[in-house]
Amino acid sequence: MADVNTMEKKLAEYKCDTNEAISLKLVRFPEDVDDDSTTFHPEYSHQVFGDDEVAFGYKGLQIQLFYAAGNLSTLFKVKYTSKVTETFDCVEADDVEGKIREIIPAGFTCNTDDFISLLEKEANFKPFGTLLHTYTVHSEEAGELTYQIHKADVTCPGFREYHERLQTFLMWFIETASFIDADDDRWDFFLVFEKYNKDGETLYATVGYMTVYNYYVYPDKTRPRVSQMLILPPFQGEGHGAQLLEAVHRFYCSLPKVQDITAEDPSENYVKLRDYVLVKLCQGLPSFAVDKLHLGFSADMIKEAQDKLKINKKHARRVYEILRLRATDMSDEDKAREYRLEVKKRLFGPYRKNQRELAKMRKCLRPEELVSHMSQMDTQTQHEELEKSYQDVVEDYRRIIERLASQA
């Protein structure tokens, strides 16, 4: 038994956290290759290495996935200090290289010198598709930086291959990511690039992107649905997500056949970003004027948000609640109470549904079954959950209001 435990301990030394082992990099200059400050790591690796996010069989495992900043030409290398098969018979290491090869497209190099030579071709790389929007961001180190948002599709020469390289990042940063069939012409792609200078030339670095699928709505409309959105880690926290979402929204608002714009299974962070962008767009509409907000959520708000900005009723309601909070003096108990009741009226919807279900159950369940279900719908618990939901919502709304104020 002692021998078994000793063996287990020795084998445990050959387990590596794949989130730490994988090093990602967007390379602009040859010196970036050996500069640890430009390296970033995945948030997730379970879709490639399993739920434990562990690779077995190596000590000192390093998986390098380095990308040229613009066209994303790829360097892929696997390094380690020792491998389990060199020490123990009949024990096999995980096929780390094979697992990575399953998600990165062909055409990568495993040679650092060859990769560095590819950087020279970056000057030939130009953003795909149509320019939608240009904006600047102030950097403490570099001053004013210029960014561009482009709309592309698979008809753009070279885009399909570029997109295959770009979407590999999804596996590391979106928990339930999946690759898409880019050949379907209902897909739209929106790309963010940074302009930068190298040896007197203007080059472009990939910052992030969004995919949108255009669903058919009878009889002659479409409903663009955001599928995936990612701002690459070196650029996160700089406002690029909001710029991208606003540019995409304005683009679809310009198309008469678009009914409204939705998102597929949005994350909490995406919902907060969307709230911010939609409030920014709606705050100038007449129906959302300050003197109208205290009158309640109105049909005029629904219609104007839909007609002018392709915003559906559900999203317009959240915009109204945020703008009303901004216009409400919450130190005034009566006004604060009015606002609280207005928001809770919407939040109470699921609980009302539970009450209707309970009424149906009374007619068809045996007494002991009814008691079991009623305990799950305890009124006191519902009130507590409702209050917590309200506080969470208001906290999120306040952050959006603060962000709007800081951008004013």
KETOR-344609 format. One record per residue: residue in one letter; x, y, z of N, C-alpha, C in turn. Coordinates in steps of 0.02 Angstrom, whole numbers, plus 50000, padded with zeros to 5 digits. Each point is the difference from the previous one (the first is absolute). Layout:
BEGIN
aXYZXYZXYZ...
This chain:
BEGIN
m500424993950000499585006150000500435006350000a500554999650039500455005850004500315001349932d500154994649963500305000849934499525003549952v499344998250006499495003049958499965007550013n499995001850065499965007150018500615003949976t500584996850006500625003249977499975001349924m499754994949964499945000649928499515005649982e499435000350035499515005349987500305006950010k500385000750052500315006550014500505001949945k500384995149977500495001449947499645001849935l499464996449985499625001549939499665006850004a499795002050062499665006550009500465005749980e500664998850004500485005249981499985001549925y499684995449963499965000849927499325002849977k499665003150046499365003449982500125007449994c499735003149947500105007249990499325003449990d499925005850031499415004349989500065002949930t499534998149956500075002249930499875007549991n499625003050045499905007349995500665003750012e500434997250041500655003050013500514997949946a499934993849976500494997449952499955003349932i499395002149981499905003149934500195007450003s500455002049957500205007049995499775002649932l499615005450001499755003249940500345006849992k500075002149937500355006249989499795002949932l499925006549996499895003649937500645003949985v500364997949949500685002449988500015005449946r500285005850017500095005449951500735000649978f500464999150048500715001049988500374993650020p500554998449968500384993950016500164999350074e500145005750033500184999650071499424998050045d499385000549974499414997950039500014992550015v500334996149957499994992750008500284997950067d500535003350023500324998150063499815004750058d499525004449988499805004950051499404997250039d500124997850062499464997050040499425004750014s500145006649998499475004850016499455000149947t500144997349940499494999949947499614993450000t500164995550046499664993450003499365000550039f499494996449978499394999150039499784992749998h499564998250045499814992950008499244999149993p499784994049986499284998749993499625000950065e499375001649994499544999650058499734992950007y499934996649943499734993249999500424995749953s500054993650018500304995349953499644993350002h499414999850032499654993750010499744997049935q499875004249950499734997349938500534996249960v500625001150017500554996549967500304994650046f500065001650065500354995550046499554996950054g499345000749993499564996850049499845004650059d499514997950039499745004350054500525001850052d500494995650012500515001550050500515005149975e500025001249935500485004749969500714998250020v500154993649991500654997250019500284995949943a500645000549987500354995649953500464995550041f499974993549987500414995350037500594997749958g500574999150034500574996849967500615004449991y499975006250026500555004649988500185004050063k500655001550005500235005050049500225006149960g499845005950028500205006249968499705001049931l499374997949993499675000449935499885007349979q500195001649939499855006549970499704999049931i499415002749990499674999749935499985007149973q500385001349948500045006849972499555000649939l499545004750002499595001749942500095007549990f500455001849956500165006949986499715001949932y499705005849996499675002349939500305006649976a500125000649935500165006549973499405004650012a500125006150023499465004350024499465001449949g500195000449936499525001749948499654994149970n500354996249957499674994549965499974993550039l500295000050060499954994450047500374993749976s500515000949958500444994349985500254997250067t500054993350005500054996850066500654996050009l500305000950059500554995950023499734995450055f500114993549991499764995050049500594995750022k500155000250065500564995950026499794996950067v500224993950012499904996750064500694998550030k500115002350062500634998850034499864996850068y500484996450027499954997250067500694998050023t500094999550066500664998150028500074992550004s499454996350012500024992749998499314997349986k499994993749974499384996749981499954993450038v499404998350019499894994250044500254993549968t499944999449934500204993849967500754998950001e500385005250016500734999350005500204997050067t499544999950047500154997750068499624993750020f499374999649978499574994450021499784996049939d500054993550005499754995649947499244999550004c499694998949943499274998749995499585005950024v500285005950003499615006050017500055004849941e499435002049974500015004349941499815007250017a500355004649968499845007150008499425001949953d499635005150019499475002649957500315002649935d499624999249946500225002649935499835007449996v500405004150034499885007250003500015003149931e500514998249962500075002949933499404998349956g499774993750004499434997949961499375003750017k499905001350065499405003650023499995007149973i500585003350000500035006949975499915000149924r500304995149966499934999749927499284999249977e499574997350044499304999249982499635006649994i500265005250034499635006449999500355005549960i500664999349987500335005349961500054997749927p499865004449953500014998049930500704998749974a500044996249947500654998649969500325006549976g500664999749992500355005949975500425003350053f499984997550062500415002950054500734997649991t500455003450035500704997950000500214997950070c500484995550005500274998050065500705002750010n500225004349955500685002750001499985007550014t500345002150053499985007050021500295004649946d500554998049969500305004349949499535000949940d499664994649981499525000549944499425004750019f499794999650063499465004350024500225007349997i500605001550023500255006949999500055002649929s500174995749953500035002249930499305001649974l499494996750027499315001449979499785007050022l500305002550054499825006750024500145005349948e500494998749956500175004949948499425000949951k499574995049995499435000549954499415003850030e500055001850063499455003450034499845006849967a500505003049969499895006449967499514999449942n499934993949973499534998849945499294998750024f499924999050065499344998350027499565006250006k499414999749972499515005550006499344997150026p499635004050040499374997550026499524997849945f499614994950015499514997449952499365004150000g499665000049943499325002649996499955007649998t499425002450024499825007149996500125003650066l500315005849998500105003950061499345003050024l499814998550063499385002650028500125005950047h500564999850037500085004950053500745000650019t500225006150013500685001350025499945003850066y500424998250049499985003550064500705000050030t500115004150050500655000350033499934998650074v500534997450029500044998750072500665002950024h499975003550056500615003050027500374994950043s500644999249987500424995650039500545004050036e500114998550064500515003550039500694999249967e500134994049974500664998649972500085002549928a499474998949959500075001349928499625006049974g499645003450043499605005849978499364997849967e499805003649946499384998449965500104994049953l499614994750010500024994249957499364999749959t500084998249936499434999949954499784992849986y499334999050001499714993449989499485000449945q499914994549965499514999649947499564993850009i499365000849982499534994350001499784998749929h500084993949978499834998049931499474994650000k499595000049949499524994549988500284995849943a500034993450011500264995549949499544994049990d500124996449946499654993649989500484995449963v499774993849988500464995049972500195001449928t499685004849968500195001749931500645004149997c500225002850058500625003950001500604995349990p500425001349951500584995649988500434999150063g500134993850018500424998450057499645000050067f499375002350001499675000750065499854993250032r499794995149960499824993550029500594997150040e500595000249971500604997350033500175004150063y499945006649994500135004450057499514998450057h499364999249983499494998650051500124993450035e500254995049963500154993550031500545000850054r500475004449989500525001350050499715004150058l499605004949983499725004550051499544996350049q499584995549974499514996850044500314995050049t500644998349990500314995550050500035003350069f500015006650003500015003550065499364998650040l499454998549966499374998850035500074994350050m500374994849981500074994250044500315001750067w500405005250001500355001850062499655005350041f499505003649969499725005750036499235000150004i499674995449966499274999550007499844992950023e499664999550056499934993550035499664994649958t499505001949960499634995049961500075001649925a500595001949979500105002149931499964994249952s499815001549938500024995149946500175003649936f500324996449955500185002949935499375000249956i499995004849954499405000849958500164998249927d499464998849963500074998649928500025006749963a500615002449990500085006749970499765000349928d499894994349968499784999949930499265001749993d499634999950055499295002049999499975007649989d499685002149945500025007149983499565004450044r499664997050049499615004050048500435002850057w500634997950002500455002650052500295006849979d500015004750048500375006249993500565000050051f500575002949982500585000350044500215007350009f500115001950062500205006850016500674999750036l500505003549974500694999450024500265006750026v500384999850054500315006050028500764999549990f500295005449974500735000249988500295006350031e500624999450023500385005950022500505001849946k500045006349984500535002449954500625001650041y500584997649975500625001750035500575000849949n500535003150021500565001349955500584995350014k500324997749947500604995850006500475001949943d500575002750019500495002149950499715004849949g499575004650025499715005149956499404997849960e499804993750006499424997549964499404999350047t499395000649972499404998950040499794992749995l499954996750058499794993150003499364999450041y499694994149998499374998950035500054993850044a499785000750063500004994450047499274998050016t499884993550004499334997650016499865001150074v499425003050014499795001850068499444995450024g499524998649957499434995950020499504999549943y499454996450013499504999149947499344997750028m499505000249955499324997850017499724996349939t499644994650013499644996549947499255000950011v499645001249946499275001250003499664995849946y499484996450020499624995949952499345003349985n499835000549936499395003449978499434994949990y499544999950048499424995549996499455003349959y499634995849966499425002349960499405000950045v499655005649991499385001350037499455001249949y499484996050003499455000549952499665006850005p499805003349945500094997649931500635002649965d500275005750023500555002949960500535003550044k500074997650062500485003250046500564995150018t500525002650032500524995850029500105002050073r500264995350038500165001350071500734998150011p500455004949998500704998550014500094997750073r500334994450009500124997550068500754999450012v500245003750050500714999650018500154993150026s500504996749970500174993250020500595000150048q500565002849978500605000150042500345006849995m500285002150056500355006450001500614999250045l500575002349976500614999450040500465005849986i500205003450053500555004849997500604996450030l500544999649963500584996250023500305003050064p500244995850046500215002450066500465006150002p500495000749956500435006050005499625006649991f499394999649973499625006149985499385000850044q499904995450046499395000350041500045005750051g499415002650017499965005550049500145006849971e500045000549932500155006449968499395002949963g499424996750005499395002649969499884997549929h500404995249977499914997649931499354996149990g499794996350052499374996349994499415004549989a499975005550036499455004849991500035003249931q500595001849978500085003049933499754995149946l500204993750008499804994949951499254998950000l499714999150059499284998750003499605005949974e500215006150016499645005949975500055000649924a500604998749973500085000349927499574994849965v499984994050028499594994749971499265001850004h499805002850056499305002050008499815005449950r500435004949993499855005549952499984997349929f500434995249984499994997149933499324996849985y499764995850046499374996649988499405004850003c500065005350038499465005050002499925003449932s500535000049961499975003349935499664995649947l499864993750018499704995449952499254999450012p499585002049952499285000150011499694993150013k500314994749976499714993450007500154996650068v500405003450041500164997150066499435001550049q499754994850033499455001050048500275002050068d500454996050028500335001950062500644996050006i500405001750050500664997050008500024996450067t500184993649999500004996050061500694996850010a500064995850051500624996450013499844992950020e500444995449982499914993050015500334998450067d499584998050049500254997950065500525004950028p499815006450010500495005150020500274998950071s500635001350010500314999750066499795006150041e500124999850065499845005850042500385006149978n500634999149983500415005749978499735003049935y499774995749955499725002549938499375004050013v499564997550044499385003650016500155006950029k500505000450043500195006550029500265004849945l500404997249955500275004049945499435002449955r499544995549984499435001849958499575005350034d499884999450065499615005150036500335006849992y500655000250009500365006449995499935003049930v500104995949949499975002549931499295002249982l499504996250020499315001749982499775006350037v500215000850063499825006150036500325006049966k500634999249980500355005349965499635002149936l499734995049965499655001449937499305003050013c499674997750054499305002050012499925006550038q500525002150036499905005750045499815006549965g500135000449935499815006049963499324999649967l499654994350005499354999349968499475003850039p499535003449966499495004050034499594996050051s499834993849985499574996150045500364998250065f500675000350000500394998550060500245006450035a499715005749983500185006350032499864999750075v500375003850039499954999750073499295001150025d499645004749969499325001550023499504994449984k500214995249957499554994549983500134993850044l500584999750029500214993950035499574998450061h499825005250038499624998750062499284997949986l499795000549936499324997949982499954992549988g500574996649999500004992849992500214997949930f500114993549993500204997149935499415000349953s500105003049941499435001549957500044996749932a499434999849966499974997449932500435004249953d500045006650014500425004449958500734998050004m500234998150060500694997750008500124993749960i499544995350005500074993749964500045001249925k499555004349975499965001249927500625003849975e500205005250037500575003949977500654996050002a500094996150053500594995850005500034994949944q499414997249983499964995149946500115003249932d499655005549987500025003149934500675003149984k500295003550049500615003849987500654996150013l499974995350049500624996750020499964992449999k499454997249974499924992749995500084996550067i499775003350053500054997250068499334997050019n499994993850023499364996950016499745002350068k499394998150015499655002450060500384998350065k500264993950004500354997850060500615004350014h500395001449948500605004150010499825007450012a499485002349967499775006950010499795001150073r499704994850029499785000550070500605001050046r500544996449989500605000850041500305007049991v499995002449939500255006949986499595005050040y499344999249999499565004550038500174999850074e500104994150028500144999550072500665003450018i500504999349957500655003250014499945007649996l499675002449948499925007349993499565002950055r499504996250021499575002550054500395000350066l500434994950012500415000250060500455006150000r500295001549942500445005949995499625006450014a499365000249982499605006150008499635000350067t500094994950042499634999650063500445001950059d499745004350042500345001750063499854994550050m500474995250008499874994250043500035001750074s500205006250017499985002050070499295002250020d499575001049950499295001650012499634993450007e499764998650061499704993450014499424998349954d499585004849985499414998649957500224998449929k500485003949974500234998749931500384993449997a500404998650052500384993750002499524994050002r499465000850039499514994550007499654998949933e499825005449965499674999449935500454996249951y500645001950001500474996849954500084992550018r500074998650064500084993150022499414995749979l499405002550009499404996349981499974998949924e500225005149962499984999549927500464994449975v500604999650029500484994849979499764993150026k499774999850061499784993550028499394997349963k499615004549972499414997749962500244995649941r500555002049968500274995949946500334993750027l500395000750053500354994350028499534994750028f499395002250018499524995450032499694995249950g500115001249935499704995749949500084992650011p500624997650012500094992850011499634997450062y499955004250051499654997850061499254999549988r499735004749959499294999649982499864993549963k500484998149957499934993849962499974994150049n500425000250052499994994750050499324999550034q499715005850014499345000150033499474996849955r500035001549934499524997049954500094992449997e500644997850001500134992950000499744996750063l500065003550057499764997350063499244999149999a499665004949970499274999549995499794993849959k500384998649947499854994049960500144993750040m500545000250039500194994050038499474998350052r499685005050029499494998750052499444995749972k499905000549935499454996349969500184992749985c500654998649992500184993349976500494996150043l500305003250052500494996550040499704997250064r500294994550024499814997350065500255004850054p499705000150059500195004750053500754999950016e500304993950005500714999750019500445002849944e499794999249936500385002949945499945007650000l499415002450016499885007250001500425003450054v500054996850058500415002750055500725000649977s500254994949964500695000149976500125005949953h499545001249954500085005549952499915006850034m499545000350048499895006450034500615002150040s500354995050027500605001750039500545003149956q499994998149935500485002849954499825007149980m499375001950011499765006649979499815004350060d500334999050056499855003650061500005007649987t499475003350022499915007249986500565004250028q500214998550061500535003850032500654999449960t500144993949977500604998949959499965004049935q499405000149970499915003749938500155007550011h499745002750055500125007150014500745001450010e500354995550034500725000950011500384999649935e499824995249957500334999349935499865006149956l499385002450004499825005949960500405006150021e500085000950065500385005750025500744999449979k500274993950004500704999049980500075001449925s499534997749959500035001249928499985007549986y499575003650037499955007249991500665003450017q500304998250056500635003250020500554998649950d500034993849973500514998249950499905004149936v499385000749979499845003749939500215007350008v499815003050056500165007150012500755001150003e500354995250030500745000650003500295000149929d499754995649957500234999949930499835006549965y499395002450012499775006249968500445005950021r500185000250064500415005650024500695000149966r500284994149988500654999649966499945002849929i499454998549967499895002549932499945007650001i499625002650049499915007350006500675003450014e500414996950042500665002950015500435000049937r499954994649961500404999749939499785005349950l499355001049994499745005249956500245006950021a500015001150066500215006550026500745001249986s500404994550005500725000849988500165001249927q499544997949955500115000949929499715006649973a499625003450043499665006249978500505005649986
